[in-house]
Amino acid sequence: MIARGVNVDARMTRNGMKDGQRNRLNRLGATAFFLAAKNTDTEVMRVLAAAGADAKIPSADHTTPSWSRLVWRLEPVKTADR
């Protein structure tokens, strides 16, 4: 999808995701990078970052992927601007 030009910073327009994980995370406005950070999927985070995804885009309630990374103590992921 990335090779075909998908917008890697597209944001969720609904919060209806049912992934079986019970938590209070609001996914409205979340990007693929945000969801990868939430699930601690560092491989997807690296692929998205390499494709130019903005790792600083917050969800609708201003939660950021960096917050997720801090909670899970993940290593920083290189983004296009660093």
Helices and strands as residue ranges (DSSP letters): H 32-38, H 42-50, H 65-72
